[in-house]
Amino acid sequence: MDKLVVTGGQPLTGSLPVGGSKNTALPLMAAALLADGTTTLTNIPALRDVYTFANVLRVSGASVSFDESAHQLRVDARRIDHPEAPYDLVKKMRASFYMLGALVGRCGQARVSLPGGCAWGPRPVDLHLEGMKAFGASIELDQGYVVASTPNGRLQGGSFRMEPSSVGATINLLLGAVTAQGGSRIENAAQEPDVVAFGETLKQMGAQIDGLGTRTIEVQGVDALEPVSVRNTPDRIEMGTFMVAALLAGEPGVPFRVKNGHHPHLGAAFKKHVADTGATVVYEDDVVTITPPDRIRPTSIATATYPGFPTDLQAQWGVLMAHADGTTRITDTIYDDRFKHIPELQRMGLDASVKGDTATIHGPTDFKAATVMSTDLRASVSLVLAGMVAEGTTDVLRVYHLDRGYENLEQKLQQAGIDIHREQYDEFSEPERVAERTA
């Protein structure tokens, strides 16, 4: 496996570039299946999830080519003759479940594996399935697969209210509804920029959609969509991560730039809390200039659906708050099990406790290097952030999690002055080797 080796103490200087959005790229790839032709997507990041989803599309019959250096992906969907998404691919990432809506929208039927670890009823897939049924699909469960069928090869349309709001379910229902025979209504729809950008692309392909960015989306089905060429949006989570990194590891009083982003997608809550830390922030067209204060003010946050504070940034925020002089509370109202990184950070000296959906962090913390293990995508980058300011050399194991969402992170950080590199290691012999090095 790969690990990242980070030696702390070097300040972050200059700038960091933001890549294309993973959370928008995957729905755009699914949307390409709806058009009988070749869709070209640009600004697509070279990430593990993109490669995995490309393979999922290929199973259905699509031809997918990806020019990583140009960040350009083409999907030729003229022949979609195998409407299935197998377990061995779907288990690698939940976003593969977008194939349900894409295949129903294109073929009128689908056989899609339930994501690994999901049961029939609980979140997150219940909203997807109930919504599809409300729009006219027949849904059955067969040996761990969702089998969907429609009368006359198309959904009929209908109305569905999501409780709670869900980005994934909103995207899946849009994929199915845009080619339905009638109209559809999604209530309590997700408002995230990823959903809006995806929906705008569907409209470019010929879909009739009203209400994107609001809680109620109306769709009038059309007979078919057309292929398009479209540019993916910048990754707002990577942008937020780099802003947190600048506050954490930048030099106080020295401006740092985050480039190629789209700051309105950050949301009002994140911007407010960044300002509350004492930072000076200047927002321009595609550049954010952030100047760290001498001391980080403790700033408690609670995650919420957009435009609230993103759940995908709370782990990074917790590392920043470990450097604040005081006590901070971080509450995640979206997921109740998203603090698995806290025990790893405690190994580096973090003073924190977790109770229910809230982590309480006592700062300031002088992080000490340790060997730590990634548990999920955002947790992995939080460990890298801690390693950047820790005393000594930190080994962050299992960074395949990180590679799902951050393209060439170590190269970007190296160019901004951080001592970081990638190594391969043996998962079973690593503890002994690290012990020898630190003895």
Phi, psi and chi 1 to 4 in degrees:
 res  aa     phi    psi   chi1   chi2   chi3   chi4
   1 MET       -  165.6  -68.2 -172.9 -176.6      -
   2 ASP   -97.2  149.6  -77.2    1.3      -      -
   3 LYS  -136.0  160.7   66.0  177.6  177.9  179.6
   4 LEU  -107.3  133.6  -70.6  179.1      -      -
   5 VAL  -109.8  116.9 -178.8      -      -      -
   6 VAL  -120.8  123.6 -169.3      -      -      -
   7 THR  -103.6  118.2  -60.4      -      -      -
   8 GLY   -77.2  169.0      -      -      -      -
   9 GLY   106.1  -11.0      -      -      -      -
  10 GLN   -93.5  130.4  -59.8  -60.1  -45.5      -
  11 PRO   -73.6  148.5   27.4  -34.8      -      -
  12 LEU   -78.5  125.4 -165.9   66.1      -      -
  13 THR  -133.9  155.0   58.2      -      -      -
  14 GLY    86.1 -108.8      -      -      -      -
  15 SER  -157.8  164.5   64.7      -      -      -
  16 LEU  -133.6  135.0  -76.6  169.4      -      -
  17 PRO   -92.0  141.6   31.7  -31.8      -      -
  18 VAL   -94.0  134.2  176.0      -      -      -
  19 GLY   -92.2 -173.2      -      -      -      -
  20 GLY   -71.3  154.9      -      -      -      -
  21 SER   -75.4  122.4  168.4      -      -      -
  22 LYS   -65.5  -42.4  174.0 -176.7   81.9   79.5
  23 ASN   -71.1  -13.5  -70.7  -18.1      -      -
  24 THR  -100.5  -33.9  -50.6      -      -      -
  25 ALA   -58.8  -43.8      -      -      -      -
  26 LEU   -65.3  -46.4  -57.7  178.4      -      -
  27 PRO   -61.9  -35.4  -24.7   34.0      -      -
  28 LEU   -63.3  -38.8  -69.0  179.3      -      -
  29 MET   -63.8  -40.4  -68.0  168.8   67.9      -
  30 ALA   -64.7  -40.1      -      -      -      -
  31 ALA   -61.8  -31.5      -      -      -      -
  32 ALA   -60.1  -25.1      -      -      -      -
  33 LEU   -68.1  -19.1  -66.0 -172.8      -      -
  34 LEU   -78.4  -13.6  -62.0  175.1      -      -
  35 ALA  -107.7  134.7      -      -      -      -
  36 ASP   -82.4   79.8 -176.1    5.0      -      -
  37 GLY   165.4 -163.2      -      -      -      -
  38 THR  -107.8  120.8  -60.6      -      -      -
  39 THR  -100.6  135.6  -69.2      -      -      -
  40 THR  -112.1  124.0  -58.9      -      -      -
  41 LEU  -115.4  129.2  -53.1  174.4      -      -
  42 THR  -114.0  168.2   58.6      -      -      -
  43 ASN    59.9   37.8 -161.3   32.1      -      -
  44 ILE   -93.3  124.0  -60.1  -62.7      -      -
  45 PRO   -73.7  145.2   27.8  -34.1      -      -
  46 ALA   -83.8   85.1      -      -      -      -
  47 LEU  -121.4  157.2  -60.5  171.8      -      -
  48 ARG   -56.1  -41.1 -177.6 -176.1  -68.2  -93.0
  49 ASP   -65.1  -35.9  -84.0    9.4      -      -
  50 VAL   -65.4  -43.3  170.3      -      -      -
  51 TYR   -63.5  -42.2  -64.7  119.0      -      -
  52 THR   -62.2  -45.9  -61.8      -      -      -
  53 PHE   -69.9  -30.8 -158.5   43.6      -      -
  54 ALA   -60.1  -39.1      -      -      -      -
  55 ASN   -68.0  -34.9  -74.3  -26.8      -      -
  56 VAL   -62.6  -43.6  176.7      -      -      -
  57 LEU   -62.8  -39.0  -61.6 -174.2      -      -
  58 ARG   -62.8  -34.9  -68.2 -176.9 -179.6  110.3
  59 VAL   -58.8  -36.8  169.4      -      -      -
  60 SER   -72.4  -13.1   71.4      -      -      -
  61 GLY   117.0   -9.2      -      -      -      -
  62 ALA   -71.1  151.5      -      -      -      -
  63 SER  -102.6  125.9  174.2      -      -      -
  64 VAL  -124.8  128.4 -176.1      -      -      -
  65 SER  -125.2  143.1   61.5      -      -      -
  66 PHE  -136.0  116.9 -173.1   24.3      -      -
  67 ASP   -94.5   96.0 -176.5  -17.9      -      -
  68 GLU   -61.2  -40.4  -65.8   91.1  -18.3      -
  69 SER   -65.6  -33.9   60.2      -      -      -
  70 ALA   -92.0   -6.6      -      -      -      -
  71 HIS    55.8   41.3  -66.4   99.3      -      -
  72 GLN  -120.3  128.0  178.5  175.0  -80.3      -
  73 LEU  -122.8  133.6 -173.0  142.6      -      -
  74 ARG  -116.8  135.5  -65.6  178.5 -175.9  -88.1
  75 VAL  -122.2  113.1 -179.9      -      -      -
  76 ASP   -95.5  106.9 -178.8  -11.7      -      -
  77 ALA  -109.1   29.5      -      -      -      -
  78 ARG   -67.3  -29.4  -75.4  175.0  -67.4 -178.7
  79 ARG  -122.4   95.4 -178.1  176.0   64.9   88.2
  80 ILE  -112.3   93.6  -55.1  -60.4      -      -
  81 ASP  -120.6    7.1   55.3    6.4      -      -
  82 HIS  -137.6   81.2 -172.6   67.1      -      -
  83 PRO   -74.8   68.3   27.2  -33.5      -      -
  84 GLU  -142.0  145.9 -178.9  169.8  -31.4      -
  85 ALA  -126.2  108.4      -      -      -      -
  86 PRO   -77.4  157.4   28.1  -34.2      -      -
  87 TYR   -59.9  -39.6  172.9   69.2      -      -
  88 ASP   -64.0  -19.4   61.4  -23.6      -      -
  89 LEU   -99.6  -42.7  -68.9  173.8      -      -
  90 VAL   -62.1  -33.2  176.1      -      -      -
  91 LYS   -64.4  -20.1   69.7  179.6 -179.2 -179.1
  92 LYS   -77.4  -23.8  -64.4  179.7  179.6  179.2
  93 MET  -163.3  138.9   63.3  173.1 -164.6      -
  94 ARG   -67.1  -27.0  -67.3 -179.2 -177.4  -86.1
  95 ALA   -61.5  -18.8      -      -      -      -
  96 SER   -60.4  -18.2  -62.3      -      -      -
  97 PHE   -68.7  -11.0 -154.7   61.9      -      -
  98 TYR   -60.2  -18.6  -69.6  148.1      -      -
  99 MET   -62.3  -23.9  -67.3  -62.7  -74.5      -
 100 LEU   -59.9  -54.8  176.3   64.7      -      -
 101 GLY   -67.1  -40.4      -      -      -      -
 102 ALA   -64.0  -44.0      -      -      -      -
 103 LEU   -74.0  -37.0  -67.3  173.2      -      -
 104 VAL   -64.4  -41.4  166.7      -      -      -
 105 GLY   -66.1  -33.2      -      -      -      -
 106 ARG   -91.8  -43.4  174.7   64.0 -174.5  -87.6
 107 CYS  -108.5  -15.1  -54.7      -      -      -
 108 GLY    79.3    4.8      -      -      -      -
 109 GLN  -156.2  161.4   59.0 -179.6  -48.9      -
 110 ALA  -163.1  149.3      -      -      -      -
 111 ARG  -130.9  105.0  177.8  179.5  169.0   85.6
 112 VAL  -127.3  129.2  179.2      -      -      -
 113 SER   -63.8  141.6  170.6      -      -      -
 114 LEU   -64.3  140.7  -74.5  166.0      -      -
 115 PRO   -59.2  147.9  -22.9   33.9      -      -
 116 GLY   -54.3  133.8      -      -      -      -
 117 GLY    89.0   -8.0      -      -      -      -
 118 CYS   -91.3  139.8  -73.3      -      -      -
 119 ALA   -96.8 -179.9      -      -      -      -
 120 TRP   -66.5  -42.8  174.3 -113.2      -      -
 121 GLY   -94.0  -45.0      -      -      -      -
 122 PRO   -68.2  165.7  -17.8   30.3      -      -
 123 ARG   -55.2  151.7  -83.4 -170.3   76.1 -163.2
 124 PRO   -96.6   -5.8   34.3  -34.7      -      -
 125 VAL   -86.7  -11.3  -62.2      -      -      -
 126 ASP   -63.6  -38.1   62.3  -29.4      -      -
 127 LEU   -65.3  -40.4  -67.7  173.6      -      -
 128 HIS   -59.2  -46.9  -55.8 -121.0      -      -
 129 LEU   -72.0  -44.4  -56.0 -178.3      -      -
 130 GLU   -65.4  -36.3  -67.2  -56.8  -41.9      -
 131 GLY   -65.4  -42.5      -      -      -      -
 132 MET   -62.1  -40.1  -76.1  -67.9  173.6      -
 133 LYS   -65.3  -38.3  -73.0 -166.4  -78.2 -172.3
 134 ALA   -65.0  -26.9      -      -      -      -
 135 PHE   -90.9    2.0  -72.1  177.8      -      -
 136 GLY   112.6    6.1      -      -      -      -
 137 ALA   -85.4  148.3      -      -      -      -
 138 SER   -95.0  129.8  -63.4      -      -      -
 139 ILE  -121.4  129.0  -58.5  -70.8      -      -
 140 GLU  -131.0  159.0  -63.7  179.7   -3.1      -
 141 LEU  -111.7  125.2 -175.7   64.1      -      -
 142 ASP  -133.2  102.9  178.4   32.5      -      -
 143 GLN    52.3   48.0  -63.5 -178.2  -21.7      -
 144 GLY    84.5    5.5      -      -      -      -
 145 TYR  -113.9  142.5  -79.9   75.7      -      -
 146 VAL   -87.6  123.3  173.1      -      -      -
 147 VAL  -111.9  114.8 -179.5      -      -      -
 148 ALA  -113.1  140.4      -      -      -      -
 149 SER  -140.6  159.2   59.3      -      -      -
 150 THR  -135.3  149.7   60.3      -      -      -
 151 PRO   -70.3  135.1   23.7  -32.3      -      -
 152 ASN    61.5   19.2  -56.1  -42.3      -      -
 153 GLY    77.0   11.3      -      -      -      -
 154 ARG  -147.0  149.8  -63.7  170.6   68.2 -177.2
 155 LEU   -64.1  155.0  -70.4  172.6      -      -
 156 GLN   -88.2  -26.5  -59.8  -58.0  -61.2      -
 157 GLY    98.4  164.2      -      -      -      -
 158 GLY   168.3 -162.9      -      -      -      -
 159 SER  -129.9  140.5 -179.1      -      -      -
 160 PHE  -148.4  134.6 -178.5   69.9      -      -
 161 ARG  -110.9  126.9  178.9  176.2  179.3   82.6
 162 MET   -90.7  133.4  -71.0 -171.8  -69.1      -
 163 GLU  -137.5  106.1  -69.0  -65.9   -9.2      -
 164 PRO   -84.5  177.5   32.4  -36.1      -      -
 165 SER   -63.5  143.5  179.9      -      -      -
 166 SER  -141.7  127.6  163.0      -      -      -
 167 VAL   -63.3  -50.6  168.7      -      -      -
 168 GLY   -60.8  -43.7      -      -      -      -
 169 ALA   -68.7  -38.3      -      -      -      -
 170 THR   -59.0  -45.5  -59.6      -      -      -
 171 ILE   -64.0  -45.5  -71.2  171.0      -      -
 172 ASN   -62.7  -41.8 -121.2  -19.4      -      -
 173 LEU   -68.5  -35.5  -65.2 -178.0      -      -
 174 LEU   -64.4  -41.8  -78.9  171.8      -      -
 175 LEU   -57.7  -40.0  -74.5  165.8      -      -
 176 GLY   -79.2  -35.9      -      -      -      -
 177 ALA   -76.4  -26.3      -      -      -      -
 178 VAL   -66.6  -20.4  -69.9      -      -      -
 179 THR  -114.3   18.3   56.8      -      -      -
 180 ALA   -69.1  161.6      -      -      -      -
 181 GLN   -73.5  -25.0  -70.6 -177.2  -37.4      -
 182 GLY  -128.1 -159.5      -      -      -      -
 183 GLY   -91.4  155.0      -      -      -      -
 184 SER  -135.5  153.5  -60.1      -      -      -
 185 ARG  -134.9  126.1  179.8 -175.4  178.3   94.9
 186 ILE  -111.6  115.2  -54.7  171.9      -      -
 187 GLU  -101.4  149.5  -62.6 -179.2   -4.3      -
 188 ASN    57.4   40.2 -160.6   25.7      -      -
 189 ALA   -69.5  155.4      -      -      -      -
 190 ALA   -70.2  142.3      -      -      -      -
 191 GLN  -107.4    3.8  -62.7  174.2  -71.2      -
 192 GLU   -55.8  145.9  -86.6   72.8    2.5      -
 193 PRO   -54.7  -31.8  -25.8   34.3      -      -
 194 ASP   -60.5  -41.0  -41.6  -53.4      -      -
 195 VAL   -69.0  -42.3  173.9      -      -      -
 196 VAL   -63.9  -47.1  175.6      -      -      -
 197 ALA   -61.4  -41.0      -      -      -      -
 198 PHE   -62.6  -46.3  158.6   74.0      -      -
 199 GLY   -63.9  -37.9      -      -      -      -
 200 GLU   -64.2  -35.0  -69.3  -65.9  -17.0      -
 201 THR   -66.3  -42.7  -63.0      -      -      -
 202 LEU   -56.7  -39.1  -70.9  176.6      -      -
 203 LYS   -66.0  -38.2  -69.5  172.3   68.1  173.8
 204 GLN   -62.0  -29.7  -70.5 -178.5   45.8      -
 205 MET   -80.9   -5.8  -62.4  170.9   73.5      -
 206 GLY   114.5    0.8      -      -      -      -
 207 ALA   -70.8  150.8      -      -      -      -
 208 GLN  -108.1  101.6  -63.9 -176.4   16.3      -
 209 ILE  -132.0  133.9  -54.4  172.8      -      -
 210 ASP  -125.7  146.0  -68.0  -45.8      -      -
 211 GLY    95.9   10.5      -      -      -      -
 212 LEU   -58.3  136.6  -70.3  170.3      -      -
 213 GLY    86.5   -0.7      -      -      -      -
 214 THR  -115.8  177.3   74.5      -      -      -
 215 ARG   -80.7   -9.4  -72.7  -61.1 -177.4 -164.7
 216 THR  -127.6  120.0  -58.9      -      -      -
 217 ILE  -113.6  128.4  -61.3  177.2      -      -
 218 GLU  -108.6  134.6  -58.1  -88.6    2.9      -
 219 VAL  -129.4  132.3 -177.7      -      -      -
 220 GLN  -110.2  118.0 -178.1   59.5   47.6      -
 221 GLY   -63.7  147.1      -      -      -      -
 222 VAL  -121.5  164.8  -62.5      -      -      -
 223 ASP   -68.8  -37.6  -70.2  -22.4      -      -
 224 ALA  -160.9  158.0      -      -      -      -
 225 LEU  -109.3  160.9  -60.2 -172.4      -      -
 226 GLU  -110.2  147.1  -62.0  -65.5  -32.1      -
 227 PRO   -67.4  152.6   22.9  -32.1      -      -
 228 VAL  -138.9  171.1  -65.2      -      -      -
 229 SER  -115.9  125.6  -65.9      -      -      -
 230 VAL  -144.0  148.2   66.6      -      -      -
 231 ARG   -97.8  129.2 -178.8  174.7  175.9   81.5
 232 ASN   -67.7  152.1 -175.7   26.8      -      -
 233 THR   -78.7  158.2   60.4      -      -      -
 234 PRO   -65.6  156.4  -18.8   31.6      -      -
 235 ASP   -84.2  108.8 -164.9  -51.0      -      -
 236 ARG   -69.1  -28.0   66.2 -170.5 -179.9  103.9
 237 ILE   -73.8  -40.3  -58.9  -57.3      -      -
 238 GLU   -63.4  -40.1 -175.3  174.2   51.5      -
 239 MET   -60.3  -47.2 -173.3  177.9 -165.8      -
 240 GLY   -63.0  -39.2      -      -      -      -
 241 THR   -60.3  -43.6  -61.5      -      -      -
 242 PHE   -69.1  -32.0  -70.6  165.0      -      -
 243 MET   -66.6  -41.9  -69.7  173.2   66.5      -
 244 VAL   -62.7  -42.2  169.9      -      -      -
 245 ALA   -59.6  -40.0      -      -      -      -
 246 ALA   -63.7  -41.1      -      -      -      -
 247 LEU   -67.2  -36.7  -73.5  172.5      -      -
 248 LEU   -76.8  -47.7 -179.8   70.3      -      -
 249 ALA  -115.3   -2.3      -      -      -      -
 250 GLY   -74.8  166.7      -      -      -      -
 251 GLU   -84.1  126.8  -62.8 -178.5  -88.6      -
 252 PRO   -53.5  133.5  -25.7   35.4      -      -
 253 GLY    81.8   -4.5      -      -      -      -
 254 VAL  -108.3  121.9  178.0      -      -      -
 255 PRO   -65.7  144.0  -21.0   33.0      -      -
 256 PHE  -130.8  140.8 -176.4   88.1      -      -
 257 ARG  -111.4  136.6  -64.4 -167.0  -55.5  159.7
 258 VAL  -110.5  118.0  179.4      -      -      -
 259 LYS  -109.0  161.0  -54.9 -174.5  -59.5 -178.5
 260 ASN    67.8   21.1  -56.3  -23.6      -      -
 261 GLY   -99.7 -174.3      -      -      -      -
 262 HIS  -136.0   93.0 -174.1   62.1      -      -
 263 HIS   -63.9  -28.2   67.5   83.2      -      -
 264 PRO   -58.1  -25.7  -27.6   37.3      -      -
 265 HIS   -72.3  -12.1  -74.6  178.0      -      -
 266 LEU   -65.9  -30.8  -68.4  169.7      -      -
 267 GLY    90.5  151.7      -      -      -      -
 268 ALA   -65.4  -37.5      -      -      -      -
 269 ALA   -65.3  -46.4      -      -      -      -
 270 PHE   -62.0  -44.4 -179.6   77.6      -      -
 271 LYS   -60.3  -42.6  -72.1 -175.5  173.3 -178.1
 272 LYS   -62.1  -45.3  175.5 -174.4 -179.0  -59.1
 273 HIS   -69.3  -32.9  -70.9  -52.4      -      -
 274 VAL   -61.4  -44.6  167.5      -      -      -
 275 ALA   -63.5  -35.3      -      -      -      -
 276 ASP   -65.6  -20.1  -71.2  -14.4      -      -
 277 THR   -73.2  -11.9   67.0      -      -      -
 278 GLY   101.0    0.1      -      -      -      -
 279 ALA   -70.8  152.4      -      -      -      -
 280 THR  -100.7  123.5  -60.1      -      -      -
 281 VAL  -128.3  130.9 -171.0      -      -      -
 282 VAL  -118.8  120.8  177.5      -      -      -
 283 TYR  -100.9  121.5  -65.4   98.8      -      -
 284 GLU  -117.4 -168.9  -61.3  173.7  -82.3      -
 285 ASP   -54.2  -61.5  -71.7  -17.9      -      -
 286 ASP  -127.6   19.5   63.2  -11.6      -      -
 287 VAL  -133.8  135.2  176.1      -      -      -
 288 VAL  -114.6  125.1  173.3      -      -      -
 289 THR  -105.4  120.2  -57.4      -      -      -
 290 ILE  -123.1  128.6 -173.9  163.2      -      -
 291 THR  -114.0  113.6  -55.7      -      -      -
 292 PRO   -66.3  145.4  -16.7   30.6      -      -
 293 PRO   -80.4  171.1   32.0  -35.3      -      -
 294 ASP   -64.0  -36.7  -69.3  -30.3      -      -
 295 ARG  -135.9  134.6  -59.7  178.2   69.5  179.9
 296 ILE   -79.1  126.8  -60.6  -66.6      -      -
 297 ARG   -80.2  137.7  -62.2  174.6 -169.9  159.0
 298 PRO   -62.9  130.0   19.4  -28.9      -      -
 299 THR  -138.2  103.6  -53.8      -      -      -
 300 SER   -74.0  147.8  -63.8      -      -      -
 301 ILE  -136.4  157.9   61.5  100.6      -      -
 302 ALA  -132.9  125.3      -      -      -      -
 303 THR   -70.6  154.3   67.9      -      -      -
 304 ALA  -159.8  164.2      -      -      -      -
 305 THR   -63.5  158.0   55.2      -      -      -
 306 TYR   -55.8  137.0 -170.2   82.8      -      -
 307 PRO   -91.5   26.3   34.1  -35.2      -      -
 308 GLY   -73.1 -179.5      -      -      -      -
 309 PHE   -67.4  127.4 -165.6   99.5      -      -
 310 PRO   -68.7  134.9  -17.2   30.8      -      -
 311 THR   -61.2  -28.7 -179.1      -      -      -
 312 ASP   -73.7   -1.2  -78.0   -8.9      -      -
 313 LEU  -116.8    0.9  -74.4  170.9      -      -
 314 GLN   -72.3  -33.4   65.7   92.9  -25.0      -
 315 ALA   -65.5  -42.3      -      -      -      -
 316 GLN   -64.2  -40.5  -59.7   91.0  -53.3      -
 317 TRP   -63.0  -35.8 -166.1  -99.1      -      -
 318 GLY   -62.4  -38.2      -      -      -      -
 319 VAL   -65.3  -42.0  175.6      -      -      -
 320 LEU   -61.1  -42.6  175.9   62.1      -      -
 321 MET   -69.6  -20.1  -71.6  -59.6  102.1      -
 322 ALA   -64.9  -22.3      -      -      -      -
 323 HIS   -91.5   -5.7  -93.1 -127.7      -      -
 324 ALA   -78.0  152.7      -      -      -      -
 325 ASP   -92.7   83.5 -172.0    4.9      -      -
 326 GLY   152.7 -171.4      -      -      -      -
 327 THR  -102.9  134.7  -62.3      -      -      -
 328 THR  -127.6  144.6  -52.7      -      -      -
 329 ARG  -116.4  133.7  -72.2  176.5  176.9   80.7
 330 ILE  -120.5  116.3  -63.9  177.8      -      -
 331 THR  -113.2  127.5  -59.1      -      -      -
 332 ASP  -108.1  105.8 -161.8  -40.1      -      -
 333 THR   -87.2   -6.0   66.4      -      -      -
 334 ILE   -89.6  -48.7  -51.8  -61.7      -      -
 335 TYR  -126.1  139.8  -61.7  106.5      -      -
 336 ASP   -98.6    5.6   58.8    4.9      -      -
 337 ASP  -130.0   33.1   61.5  -13.3      -      -
 338 ARG  -104.2   35.2 -151.9  161.5 -169.2 -171.7
 339 PHE  -121.6   28.2  -67.2  109.2      -      -
 340 LYS   -69.7  -15.1  -65.5  178.2 -178.9  177.8
 341 HIS   -79.2  -17.6   58.0  -72.3      -      -
 342 ILE   -61.2  -46.8  -66.7  -66.5      -      -
 343 PRO   -59.5  -34.7  -26.0   36.1      -      -
 344 GLU   -67.2  -41.7  -62.0  -60.3  -55.4      -
 345 LEU   -68.2  -30.9  -70.2  171.3      -      -
 346 GLN   -63.4  -30.6  -72.9  173.3  -32.8      -
 347 ARG   -66.1  -20.6  -59.4 -173.5   65.8 -114.0
 348 MET   -97.3    4.0  -59.7  178.5   68.4      -
 349 GLY   110.6    2.5      -      -      -      -
 350 LEU   -64.3  134.1  178.8   67.9      -      -
 351 ASP  -100.7   98.8 -177.5    0.5      -      -
 352 ALA  -151.2  157.2      -      -      -      -
 353 SER  -138.9  153.3   59.6      -      -      -
 354 VAL  -124.1  130.6  176.8      -      -      -
 355 LYS  -137.6  113.3 -176.2  175.6 -178.5  180.0
 356 GLY    63.2 -125.2      -      -      -      -
 357 ASP   -96.2   16.5   62.2    0.5      -      -
 358 THR  -129.2  132.2  -61.1      -      -      -
 359 ALA  -106.3  132.1      -      -      -      -
 360 THR  -107.6  123.3  -58.2      -      -      -
 361 ILE  -117.1  127.6  -63.1  173.3      -      -
 362 HIS  -105.9  120.0  -55.7  -74.0      -      -
 363 GLY  -117.3  173.3      -      -      -      -
 364 PRO   -85.7  154.8   30.2  -34.0      -      -
 365 THR  -114.0  132.9  -63.1      -      -      -
 366 ASP   -97.3   96.5  -67.7  -36.6      -      -
 367 PHE   -63.9  140.3  -77.7  115.0      -      -
 368 LYS  -114.4  142.3  -55.2  -66.7 -176.2 -176.8
 369 ALA   -61.4  148.1      -      -      -      -
 370 ALA  -159.9  167.5      -      -      -      -
 371 THR   -89.6  121.9  -62.6      -      -      -
 372 VAL  -128.4  162.4  -69.8      -      -      -
 373 MET  -124.3  130.3 -176.7  177.3   66.5      -
 374 SER   -70.2  141.3  -57.2      -      -      -
 375 THR  -115.5  -22.0   55.2      -      -      -
 376 ASP  -160.8  179.9   61.5   55.1      -      -
 377 LEU   -59.5  -57.3 -162.4  166.1      -      -
 378 ARG   -73.4  -30.7  -53.9  -53.6  169.6 -175.9
 379 ALA   -62.2  -37.5      -      -      -      -
 380 SER   -64.0  -41.7   61.1      -      -      -
 381 VAL   -71.8  -27.9   80.4      -      -      -
 382 SER   -65.9  -33.8   73.6      -      -      -
 383 LEU   -69.3  -36.7  -59.2  177.0      -      -
 384 VAL   -63.5  -43.2  172.3      -      -      -
 385 LEU   -60.2  -43.2  -66.6  177.4      -      -
 386 ALA   -63.4  -40.7      -      -      -      -
 387 GLY   -63.0  -29.6      -      -      -      -
 388 MET   -64.8  -27.1  -72.7  163.5   50.2      -
 389 VAL  -114.3    4.9  -65.3      -      -      -
 390 ALA   -82.2  156.5      -      -      -      -
 391 GLU   -82.9  117.6  178.3 -175.6  -21.1      -
 392 GLY   104.2 -165.5      -      -      -      -
 393 THR  -111.6  122.3  -61.6      -      -      -
 394 THR  -103.2  132.8  -63.5      -      -      -
 395 ASP  -102.4  118.7  -72.0   16.9      -      -
 396 VAL  -102.3  108.1 -178.4      -      -      -
 397 LEU   -86.5  163.5  -50.9 -176.5      -      -
 398 ARG    56.7   48.8  -63.6 -171.7  179.7 -178.7
 399 VAL   -79.3    8.7  -67.4      -      -      -
 400 TYR   -61.0  -26.0   58.0   83.2      -      -
 401 HIS   -61.8  -49.0  -70.2  -67.9      -      -
 402 LEU   -62.3  -38.0 -177.2  141.5      -      -
 403 ASP   -66.3  -13.7  -68.3  -22.1      -      -
 404 ARG   -70.1  -25.2  -68.9 -177.3   48.6 -133.8
 405 GLY  -133.1   -8.6      -      -      -      -
 406 TYR  -128.0  117.5  -67.1   92.5      -      -
 407 GLU   -87.3  124.8 -179.9 -176.9    7.3      -
 408 ASN    51.5   44.1  -63.4  -33.0      -      -
 409 LEU   -60.1  -43.3  179.5   65.5      -      -
 410 GLU   -65.9  -36.7   64.9  -90.5   26.7      -
 411 GLN   -65.2  -41.5  -71.9   93.3  -28.0      -
 412 LYS   -62.3  -44.3  -69.5 -178.7  178.7 -178.6
 413 LEU   -69.2  -36.8  -68.3  176.5      -      -
 414 GLN   -57.8  -45.0  -73.8  167.8    1.8      -
 415 GLN   -67.6  -17.5  -66.8  172.1    4.2      -
 416 ALA  -100.3   14.6      -      -      -      -
 417 GLY    99.0    2.3      -      -      -      -
 418 ILE   -88.7  139.5  -60.0  -57.7      -      -
 419 ASP   -85.9   96.4 -173.0  -13.7      -      -
 420 ILE  -149.4  140.9 -179.6  172.5      -      -
 421 HIS  -153.0  166.4   66.1  -86.0      -      -
 422 ARG  -103.6  139.5 -178.2  177.7  -66.2 -113.0
 423 GLU  -135.2  156.6  -68.5 -178.3    6.5      -
 424 GLN   -92.6  151.6  -70.3 -173.0  -29.0      -
 425 TYR  -148.7  161.3   73.7   99.2      -      -
 426 ASP   -93.6  117.8 -173.9  -33.7      -      -
 427 GLU   -55.2  -31.5  176.8   80.7    0.5      -
 428 PHE   -91.7  -24.3  -61.5  101.3      -      -
 429 SER  -101.7   -6.2   63.9      -      -      -
 430 GLU   -58.3  -45.5 -179.2   66.4   12.4      -
 431 PRO   -56.3  -41.3  -25.1   36.0      -      -
 432 GLU   -66.4  -38.8  -69.7   79.7    5.0      -
 433 ARG   -68.5  -40.0 -164.3 -165.9   70.9   77.3
 434 VAL   -65.3  -39.9  172.0      -      -      -
 435 ALA   -60.8  -40.5      -      -      -      -
 436 GLU   -63.0  -41.5  -68.5  173.4    0.6      -
 437 ARG   -67.0  -34.6 -169.7 -173.0   71.0 -169.7
 438 THR   -94.6   -3.4   57.2      -      -      -
 439 ALA   -65.6      -      -      -      -      -
